[in-house]
Structure formats: C-alpha cells, structure tokens
C-alpha cells in the first residue's frame, strides 16, 4: 500500500532529488531546501539550503554523498555517529552539460541527464521515454541494457539484483539488473514521480507536488502485470482483453481473474480486435500492426509504419486503422498491401464499421465525422460539428445510430437513416471519454471525468443507472450483464448492470454550441501556462524544451490572472490542466501523450505537416 508521509508535505514544492545515505533520507526541494531525515521516526536531522538552479548531479563516493553544483559541492558525511555537512567552493569535476554534449555526439541521441545510481552503475536518460544502463568495468564501461517508461524517466535505485525506475507516468518499474528483463510495474499514480530511494525495506517516492510517499518492499518485489492506463477493452471467444499504455495486452476470463498477459510493444497498445477465431490484431503508438494469438502466447509483427495508430476495425481480411496524423490506413492481411489516405488535417481518434451500409465511420478530435465508402474507396460525406471535440463512438446497428462522445459533456446521436441528422444530449459538465453500446439490452454506457459512469436508454432520454467511482476511468465496455471499465492505474473492474426505479431526465440541446473564432489562435504557436502553481514548473520546462527543440517561435501566456483567456483555451481543447500548447489553433496533446509522441516520431510528422501548410520548414 502506498502511504503518504504527511509530515513532509511541502506546499507544491517538487522534490527534485532524493537519495538514501547510511539509512538517512536526503531530500532536495525546488524551493532550495536541503533536508535530511531519519526514516525510522521521520525526525529531521538537518535543514539547510542550496541553489537548485545550479544543481548538476549526485554521486556516492565511499562514505560520502556528494551534491555537485556548477561552482561548488556539498559533501554529506557520517563520522563518529554524527552527520557532517561540508561545502567546498570550486568545480571538482567536468560539468554535466559538457559530459552530456560529448556523450550525445557518440550516441546520436539527445540526453536529458545522467543519474549515478551507485559507484559502479549509472543511468543515461533521453528526451522521450527511454534510458540506458551503464556499468563500469576495468578499462572502461559498457551498456548493460535499455529500458523505457510511457513518459519521461526520472530516477532509479538498486535493490539486490533488481533495478527500480520511476517516471512521469506515475509508475515504479522493475528490471533484472543483469539480464535487463522487465518484470512489471507498480502504479503509484500520485502525479509525476521525480525521485525514488530505498531504505530498510521501504521505497520512498517524491512527487511533483512536494509529497513524499512510502511503499513497503514486499508490495513491489513481486509485481507483475498492471502496466499503465487501459485504453480499450474487447470481448472475444468468452474472454475479455485490455490494452494499455505500457504496450501490454491482458486477458481475463469473465469472472474478472487474469488468465494471461503479453508484452507486445515499447509504445502504447491503443486498440485490439479479432481477425479470426484464434487470432487478434493490435495497433500501437509506434505504427505497429501486431498479430496476437487469443491465448496470449505468441506475437508477430506484421508491419511498422511511421504513424501513431489510435484505433482500428477489421472487416474480412482487411485492417482499417486511423492515426494521429490524420491518415486512414488499409492493410490487407493476405497480400500485405498497404493503402494510405490523408483524409483530415486533424487527429483521427476512432473508427467503426457501418455494416448495413458497407461504409466506415471515422472521427477526428476536432468535431469531424467522416463517412468512408468501402466499395468506392473514397470519402462519401464529412459532417462538421463546430464547437465539439470528439473522443469516441459506438454503433447501434438495429436503429442505425452512431453515438459520439465529446469533451463538452454532450453525446451526439447521428441518425444514418435520416441523412445523418444529429440530436444533441447534454449528459454531464465533465468530459466524456468513451461510449459503449450493447445491442442485447439496448443500453448505452458512458464514462466521464466527473467521476461518474452512466448507463442510458438508446435515445438517451433517461439515465437508467449511474455509478460513482474513485479513480479516473479511461475506457468502458457494456455487456448484457456487466459494465467493464479500465482505469488509469491499469485496473479492470466490472459492475453489475442494475436498472434504478427513479429516472433522471437529461437536458436536450437542439443545436451545438458555437465557439468563438479568433485569429490570434490560428496565427501563432502558443504555450499557455499557470505560473501561480509551483508544481507546474516541470511541465512548463518540458513543454518549453519541446518547442525549442523544433526552433519554433512561440508566445508564452500566463493564465494565472486571466480567467477569460483560460476559459477560451479550455473551450478549445477540452482540457483544464496547464501547461498546454496550441499549434496554430490546434491542440495536439498534453500530459503523458506529448513525450510518447516525441519518442515515436509522431510529433515530428505532425509539426512538419503543419509547418508545410504554413509555408515554413522544420529546422
């Protein structure tokens, strides 16, 4: 169990480093405090100050912990049963920025930092989600193995033969230090994990919010599956399958117990569907099309393209997939022929087969419903819903309805029989992430960021059943008897479908709300920040680095005292946490998605394309 050490709460002052030293816990905060604790009773043994802006690295040298800054060092020693703190002026080693520059020339990858885990082992962390472990040997050093998180990697510690790493994805991941084999992930999910240390059978975890958590070693030592937010659920041959941001597919029997799991990709496994009785097809954020047997014993990489796949559907032997780059891909499983069509300037988020019409429905995040004619292999119709940001859809075959969920808390019902006439149902003030329709009970389920799960009748005139949840639910799947959900912690849960006697009427909106057009957004790259919160400084630094990486001129706007602009940005993006980047009016992604897009090359492709439209060039 993850327990918060409440005595060290630091008012949104991130813990930027943490080290174990002779059974003491050494903490450095972003507000320049240096504190040393005895973790047995959490007595503070030392309080001092340092310059966080010039901090370079930490090294352990025999019985000394050395904090290295640009022009001085702080040495922490333990002699005669007493802590001693010494400060020495002058540079004692080559500055880390010089070391990183030299190593980048050799590795060809952009290095974010190097972390010295022990006297013989260090970790080289790259921009993106990956890291390399190096071990010092006689006559030099050698790379032991490469690993990754689903967001930036931040810190590591060694316990026996195991390496435990932390990252912005909120997970502790375990690796065999000798073989490099990955063995599982433990979800902390208390924000970004910035630092990790191990002392006396406990892991200590420092977060972006200045909070310190402890996790017993026994809770983590045997971790297995539980690999990140679940993006999609799928039922096939009496089994329930989940796919997650950790690149894993997990199989459950319908009683909710895990039958097997399989690691398929270093990227995100975003969607899965059956191609035959015995096999499934999955797509990833790294542009992979993967064949998986339904027992989760074997995988086969069929194709890899330079796209970020968000979802797929399979008809006969053809895989239809949509990507973040606005590209619609057709892949013939027999001939391995690939066809691609650029059908939108916006990210394509979902796809489903309209069986009776022999057509395919495709969604973009910017409110586009695209109807694709399978026989003619071209776009038949594009329905644009200004003011809405689409997140998912579900298909009611008997009524020929398409249900579309939105960031604005509204579900759209598109009537195919009546020339795609749209009805708008306002469900919640929160964002709706996912809808799922079950033909067996003619019910529609939805999940929202207002921490509610709802089940409605197929016309969404009445709320049939609602459930409050404690965790952020990321996907759902409705069956006749159960509502299955996946959350950001990688947990799958099921809820019996219960119809309540009391029915709550929902508001009917006759037409979509319009959103103000503003040339200011369309003509600029804008980094919106909230400088009033100390905890956002790491996000701001990360997003600024991304923009500087592309040499993009951008405007930086602080929204801490600008409520009007804040509301306008939230309307455009559907996202109320900052910082956010708008690329010439378009919101591509935020949070953990941006680093994964950078690492996979998707962000390069999207920005290059937008620059070409603007007549610019990526440098």
FENDA-V23926 format. One record per pair of residues at least 6 apart in sequence whose ideal C-beta (glycine too) atoms are under 7 Angstrom apart, sorted by the first residue. I is the first residue (numbers start at 0). GAP is how many residues later the second one is. Records with the same first field share a line. If there is no record, write none. Layout:
# FENDA-V23926
I = GAP, GAP
This chain:
# FENDA-V23926
0 = 218
1 = 186, 211, 213
2 = 210, 211
3 = 207, 209
4 = 37, 207, 208, 209
6 = 35
7 = 204
8 = 201, 202
9 = 19, 200
10 = 199
11 = 197, 198, 521, 522, 523
12 = 16, 17, 18, 197, 521
13 = 16, 180, 194, 196, 521, 524
14 = 12, 14, 179, 180, 191, 192, 195, 197
15 = 12, 13, 14, 36, 178
16 = 11, 41, 178
17 = 7, 8, 9, 177, 178, 179, 186, 188
18 = 7, 39, 46, 178
19 = 177, 178, 179
20 = 44, 55
21 = 56
22 = 176, 177
23 = 12, 13, 14, 21
24 = 12, 14, 172, 174, 179
25 = 10, 39, 50
26 = 8, 10, 179
27 = 6, 22, 24
28 = 181
29 = 22, 504, 507
31 = 17, 18, 19, 20
32 = 14, 16
33 = 14, 15, 16
34 = 9, 11, 12
35 = 9, 10, 47
36 = 6, 7, 8
37 = 7
38 = 160, 161, 165
44 = 38
45 = 37, 39
47 = 37
49 = 17, 24
50 = 18
53 = 15, 16, 17
54 = 14
55 = 12, 13, 14, 39, 40
56 = 11, 39, 57, 59
57 = 7, 8, 9, 58
58 = 7, 9, 57
59 = 56, 58, 59
62 = 14, 15
63 = 11, 12, 13
64 = 11
65 = 7, 9
66 = 6, 7
67 = 25
69 = 25
70 = 18, 19, 20
71 = 15, 16, 17, 18
72 = 15, 19
73 = 11, 13
74 = 11, 13
75 = 7, 9
76 = 7, 9
95 = 18
98 = 15
99 = 11, 14
102 = 8, 21
103 = 6, 7
108 = 17
109 = 16, 17
110 = 13, 15
111 = 13, 14, 15
112 = 12
113 = 8, 10
114 = 7, 8, 10, 40, 41
115 = 6
116 = 6, 39, 40, 41
117 = 40
119 = 15, 16
120 = 12, 14, 37
121 = 12
122 = 8, 10, 33
123 = 7, 8, 10
124 = 6, 28
126 = 471
127 = 467, 470, 471
128 = 19, 20, 21, 22, 23, 24, 466, 467, 470
129 = 16, 18, 469
130 = 16, 17, 22
131 = 11, 14
132 = 11, 12, 30
133 = 7, 8, 9, 10
134 = 6, 7, 9
143 = 36
144 = 35
146 = 18, 28, 35
147 = 118
148 = 16, 18, 20, 22, 24
149 = 19, 78, 95, 96, 118, 442, 446
150 = 16, 17, 18, 441, 444
151 = 15, 16, 443
152 = 12, 14
153 = 12, 13, 14, 39, 40, 41
154 = 11, 39, 40, 41
155 = 7, 8, 9, 40
156 = 7, 39, 40, 41
157 = 19
158 = 39
160 = 15, 16, 17
161 = 12, 13, 14, 15
162 = 12, 14
163 = 8, 10, 32, 39
164 = 8, 10
165 = 6, 27, 30, 39
166 = 26
167 = 24, 424
168 = 59, 423
169 = 17, 18, 19, 20, 21, 22, 23
170 = 14, 15, 16, 17, 57
171 = 13, 14, 16, 24, 31, 48
172 = 9, 12
173 = 9, 10, 49
174 = 6, 7, 8
175 = 7
183 = 39, 40, 41, 42
184 = 38, 41, 42, 43, 61
185 = 34, 37
186 = 39, 302, 303
187 = 17, 25
188 = 299, 300
189 = 17, 21, 23
190 = 16, 17, 18
191 = 15, 16, 346
192 = 12, 14
193 = 12, 13, 14
194 = 11
195 = 7, 9
196 = 7
200 = 15, 16
201 = 12, 13, 14, 15
202 = 11, 12, 14, 17
203 = 8, 10
204 = 8, 10
205 = 6
207 = 327, 330
208 = 326
224 = 23, 25, 33, 36
225 = 264
226 = 17, 19, 21, 263
227 = 16, 17, 18, 262
228 = 15, 16, 245, 259, 261
229 = 12, 14, 244, 245, 256, 257, 260, 262
230 = 12, 13, 14, 37, 39, 243, 244
231 = 11, 38, 39, 40, 243
232 = 7, 9, 242, 244, 251, 253
233 = 7, 38, 39
234 = 242, 244
235 = 38, 44, 58
236 = 40, 57
237 = 16
238 = 12, 13, 14, 20, 55
239 = 12, 14, 244
240 = 8, 9, 10, 31, 39
241 = 8, 244, 250
242 = 6, 26, 27, 28, 29, 39
243 = 25, 246
244 = 23
246 = 16, 17, 18, 19, 20, 21, 22, 37
247 = 13, 14, 15, 16, 21
248 = 12, 13, 15, 20, 23, 33, 43, 47
249 = 8, 11
250 = 8, 9, 10, 45
251 = 6, 7, 240
252 = 6
255 = 238
259 = 35, 36
260 = 35
261 = 30, 34, 37
263 = 18, 26, 28, 35
264 = 19, 21, 23, 25
265 = 20
266 = 17, 18, 19, 329, 333
267 = 16, 17, 328
268 = 13, 15
269 = 13, 14, 15, 39, 40, 41
270 = 11, 12, 40, 41
271 = 8, 10
272 = 7, 8, 39, 40, 41
273 = 6
274 = 6, 39, 58
277 = 15, 16
278 = 12, 13, 14, 15
279 = 12, 14
280 = 8, 10, 31, 33, 38
281 = 8, 10
282 = 6, 26, 29, 38
283 = 6, 25
284 = 23, 24, 311, 315
285 = 314
286 = 17, 18, 19, 20, 21, 22
287 = 13, 16
288 = 13, 14, 30, 42
289 = 9, 11, 12
290 = 8, 9, 11
291 = 7
302 = 28, 35
305 = 295, 299
306 = 16, 18, 20, 22
307 = 15, 16, 17, 289, 292, 294
308 = 12, 14
309 = 12, 13, 14, 38, 39
310 = 11, 38, 39, 40
311 = 7, 8, 9, 39
312 = 7, 38, 39, 40
314 = 38
316 = 15, 16, 17
317 = 12, 13, 14
318 = 12, 14
319 = 10, 31, 40
320 = 8
321 = 6, 26, 29, 40
322 = 6, 25
323 = 23, 278, 282
324 = 277, 280, 281
325 = 16, 17, 18, 19, 20, 21, 22
326 = 13, 14, 15
327 = 13, 15, 20, 34, 44
328 = 9, 11
329 = 9
330 = 7
342 = 27, 36
343 = 20, 24, 26
345 = 18, 19, 20, 22, 240
346 = 17, 18, 241
347 = 14, 15, 16
348 = 14, 15, 16, 41, 42
349 = 13, 42, 43
350 = 9, 11
351 = 9, 41, 43
352 = 7
353 = 6, 7, 41, 62
354 = 42
355 = 41, 44
356 = 59
357 = 16, 17
358 = 12, 13, 14, 15, 21
359 = 12, 14
360 = 8, 10, 32, 41
361 = 8, 10
362 = 6, 27, 30, 41
363 = 26
364 = 24, 25
365 = 23
366 = 17, 18, 19, 21, 22, 23
367 = 14, 16
368 = 14, 35, 45
369 = 9, 12
370 = 9, 10
371 = 7, 8
372 = 7
380 = 39
382 = 37
384 = 27, 127
385 = 126, 128, 129
386 = 125, 126, 127, 128
387 = 18, 20, 22, 124
388 = 17, 18, 19, 185
389 = 14, 16
390 = 14, 15, 16, 41, 42, 43
391 = 13, 41, 42, 43
392 = 9, 10, 11, 42
393 = 9, 41, 42, 43, 50
394 = 7, 42
395 = 7, 41, 62
396 = 42
397 = 41
398 = 59
399 = 16, 17
400 = 12, 13, 14
401 = 12, 14
402 = 8, 10, 32, 34, 41
403 = 7, 8, 10
404 = 6, 27, 28, 29, 30, 41
405 = 6, 26
406 = 24, 167
407 = 166
408 = 17, 18, 19, 20, 21, 22, 23, 39
409 = 14, 15, 16, 17, 99
410 = 14, 16, 21, 24, 35, 49
411 = 10, 12
412 = 9, 10, 12, 47
413 = 6, 8
414 = 6
423 = 85, 87, 88
424 = 35, 81, 83
425 = 80, 81, 83
426 = 19, 27, 79
427 = 20, 22, 24
428 = 21
429 = 18, 19, 20
430 = 17, 18, 143
431 = 14, 16
432 = 14, 15, 41
433 = 12, 13, 41, 42
434 = 9, 10, 11
435 = 9, 40, 41, 42
436 = 7, 41
437 = 40, 41, 42
439 = 40
440 = 39, 56
441 = 16
442 = 12, 13, 14, 15, 21, 35
443 = 12, 14, 16
444 = 8, 9, 10, 31, 33, 38
445 = 8
446 = 6, 26, 29, 38
450 = 17, 18
451 = 14, 16
452 = 13, 14, 16, 20, 23, 30, 32
453 = 9, 12
454 = 9, 10, 28, 42
455 = 6, 7, 8
456 = 7
459 = 46
460 = 45
461 = 41, 43
462 = 40, 41, 43
463 = 35, 36, 39
464 = 32, 33, 34, 35
466 = 28
470 = 16, 17, 18
471 = 15, 16
472 = 12, 14
473 = 12, 13, 14
474 = 10, 11
475 = 7, 8, 9
476 = 7
480 = 15, 16
481 = 12, 13, 14, 15
482 = 11, 12, 14
483 = 8, 10
484 = 8
485 = 6
514 = 56, 57
515 = 52
520 = 51, 61, 64
521 = 62, 63
522 = 61
523 = 31, 60
524 = 22, 27, 28, 29, 58, 59
525 = 28, 29, 31, 56
526 = 16, 17, 20, 27, 29, 52, 54
527 = 29, 31, 41, 50, 51, 52
528 = 7, 11, 27, 29, 30, 49, 50
529 = 6, 29, 30, 48
530 = 27, 29
531 = 28
535 = 42, 43
538 = 40
539 = 39
542 = 36, 38
545 = 48, 52
546 = 7, 34
549 = 57, 68
550 = 68
556 = 8
558 = 6, 7, 19
568 = 11
569 = 6
571 = 15
572 = 7, 14
574 = 15
579 = 7, 10
582 = 24, 27
583 = 26, 30
587 = 18
588 = 8
593 = 9
596 = 6
606 = 11
607 = 10
610 = 6, 7
